[in-house]
Amino acid sequence: LGILKIRFKKILFSHDFFKKKYDKKKNKIFYNFLLYNFQIKKEFKKKKFDIIFYIKNHENKKNEFAFELINELSNLYKICVIGDKININNNIFNKGFVSRKKATQLIKHSKAAVASYENLFSFFLLDSLQHRLTVFYNKDYNPQKSIKSKLLVPIDYNNSKKSINIIKKNLINKKTNKILFKPNNFDNYI
């Protein structure tokens, strides 16, 4: 990362994970590009699924944790899975790999989403927030610096039992769907 500071006059990061390291040159480093043009959509009322997951077979995704959640929660809730197909029980609706447009439609028809372990600002998470879903994310990250909302609920990816209880509790309690974020102006970067 030090080479970036030397080599480039301006640096653009999709997230703000490196902000502590590079905060000294604020005018040359731009963070959270994924939030560029982020807009909250009108809430879609007709919901078919309780929870949506994006599953991709990769070691960084901590899929075993996701599988435990899906297995347990599918006993009570309708689960939509996009990405790699899984087979656990009848309450799981596997949609496979779909276009982003189709994924957005499935997200709109869901009440909540579980973010992947390693990526706080994935397109899946941002699309879910744009459509006012409750989003369960890795407690090791803090999105509240960039986006403030009660729709963002931290869970412990090392403790599935505790996380399942948090998810169940938050699916029952209706939250405000207000989302506050400070849009960054990337015009100075371009």
C-alpha positions in Angstrom: 0.0 0.0 0.0 3.0 2.3 0.6 3.8 2.1 -3.1 0.4 3.5 -4.0 1.2 6.7 -2.1 4.5 7.1 -3.9 3.3 6.1 -7.3 -0.1 7.8 -7.7 -1.2 11.4 -6.9 -4.7 10.3 -6.3 -5.9 7.0 -4.9 -9.5 5.7 -5.0 -10.6 2.9 -2.6 -14.0 1.1 -2.8 -14.2 1.0 1.0 -12.6 2.8 4.0 -10.7 0.0 5.6 -7.4 1.7 5.1 -8.5 5.1 6.3 -6.4 4.9 9.5 -3.3 4.3 7.6 -3.7 7.0 5.0 -5.7 9.7 6.7 -2.9 12.3 6.5 -3.4 13.1 2.8 -7.1 13.5 2.8 -7.2 15.6 -0.4 -5.4 12.8 -2.4 -7.1 9.7 -1.1 -10.8 9.0 -1.7 -12.7 6.3 0.2 -16.0 4.4 -0.2 -16.4 4.7 -3.9 -19.0 2.0 -3.7 -21.3 4.6 -2.1 -21.0 6.8 -5.2 -24.5 7.3 -6.5 -26.0 5.3 -3.7 -29.7 6.0 -3.6 -32.5 4.7 -1.3 -35.3 3.2 -3.3 -39.0 3.3 -2.5 -39.9 0.4 -0.2 -41.4 -2.6 -2.0 -44.2 -4.0 0.1 -44.9 -7.4 -1.3 -42.4 -9.8 0.2 -42.0 -13.5 -0.8 -38.9 -14.4 1.2 -37.9 -13.7 4.8 -34.1 -13.8 4.2 -31.9 -13.8 1.2 -28.3 -15.1 1.1 -25.6 -14.8 -1.6 -23.5 -18.0 -1.5 -20.3 -18.3 -3.5 -18.0 -21.3 -3.0 -14.8 -19.6 -1.8 -12.7 -20.1 1.4 -12.9 -16.3 2.3 -16.7 -16.4 2.5 -17.0 -18.6 5.7 -19.8 -20.6 4.0 -20.0 -23.1 6.8 -21.4 -20.4 9.0 -23.9 -19.4 6.3 -24.9 -23.0 5.8 -25.5 -23.4 9.6 -27.7 -20.3 9.5 -29.7 -21.4 6.5 -30.2 -24.9 7.9 -31.5 -23.6 11.2 -33.5 -20.6 9.9 -35.1 -22.5 7.0 -37.1 -24.5 9.6 -39.1 -21.2 10.4 -38.5 -18.9 7.5 -38.5 -18.8 3.7 -34.9 -18.5 2.5 -33.8 -17.3 -1.0 -30.3 -18.3 -2.1 -28.6 -16.8 -5.0 -25.2 -18.0 -6.3 -24.2 -21.6 -5.7 -27.1 -23.9 -5.1 -27.5 -25.7 -1.8 -29.8 -28.5 -0.8 -31.1 -28.6 2.8 -34.9 -28.5 2.9 -38.1 -27.4 1.2 -38.1 -23.9 2.6 -35.1 -22.9 0.6 -35.5 -21.4 -2.9 -32.3 -21.8 -4.9 -32.1 -19.3 -7.7 -28.6 -20.0 -8.9 -26.3 -17.4 -10.4 -28.5 -14.6 -11.8 -27.9 -11.2 -13.4 -27.7 -8.2 -11.1 -31.1 -7.1 -12.4 -32.7 -10.4 -11.4 -30.8 -10.4 -8.0 -32.2 -6.9 -7.4 -35.7 -8.3 -8.0 -35.2 -11.1 -5.5 -33.7 -8.6 -3.0 -36.8 -6.4 -3.3 -39.0 -9.4 -2.5 -37.0 -10.2 0.7 -37.3 -8.8 4.2 -33.7 -9.3 5.3 -30.3 -10.2 4.0 -27.1 -11.8 5.4 -23.9 -10.2 4.2 -20.9 -12.3 3.4 -18.2 -12.5 6.1 -15.4 -10.7 4.3 -17.0 -7.8 2.4 -18.9 -5.1 4.2 -19.8 -3.1 1.1 -20.5 -5.7 -1.5 -23.0 -4.9 -4.3 -25.3 -7.5 -2.6 -25.2 -5.6 0.7 -25.6 -2.2 -0.9 -28.5 -3.4 -3.1 -30.2 -4.8 0.0 -29.8 -1.5 1.9 -31.1 0.5 -1.1 -34.3 -1.6 -0.9 -34.5 -1.2 2.9 -33.8 -4.7 4.0 -32.5 -5.5 7.4 -28.9 -6.5 6.8 -27.0 -8.8 9.1 -23.2 -8.2 8.8 -19.9 -9.2 10.3 -19.6 -7.4 13.7 -15.8 -7.0 13.1 -16.6 -4.2 10.6 -18.1 -0.9 11.4 -20.3 0.5 8.6 -21.7 3.2 11.0 -18.9 5.6 10.0 -20.3 5.6 6.4 -23.9 4.6 6.7 -26.1 5.0 9.8 -29.2 2.8 10.1 -30.9 0.5 12.5 -31.3 -1.7 9.5 -27.7 -2.7 9.9 -27.4 -5.4 12.5 -24.1 -6.9 13.6 -23.8 -10.7 14.1 -20.9 -12.8 15.3 -19.6 -15.0 12.4 -17.8 -17.2 15.0 -21.0 -18.0 16.9 -23.9 -19.3 14.8 -26.2 -19.9 17.8 -25.9 -16.4 19.0 -26.3 -15.0 15.5 -29.4 -17.1 14.8 -31.0 -15.6 18.0 -30.1 -12.1 16.9 -31.6 -12.7 13.4 -34.8 -14.2 14.8 -35.3 -11.3 17.2 -34.7 -8.7 14.5 -37.1 -10.4 12.0 -39.9 -10.2 14.6 -39.3 -6.6 15.7 -40.2 -3.9 13.1 -37.4 -1.4 12.7 -37.3 2.0 11.3 -36.1 1.9 7.7 -34.4 5.2 7.9 -30.9 5.3 6.4 -28.4 8.1 6.8 -25.3 8.4 4.8 -23.0 11.2 3.7 -22.5 11.0 -0.1 -18.9 11.6 -1.1 -18.2 13.9 -4.0 -15.8 12.1 -6.3 -15.7 15.0 -8.8 -12.4 16.0 -7.4 -11.0 12.6 -8.1 -12.1 12.6 -11.8 
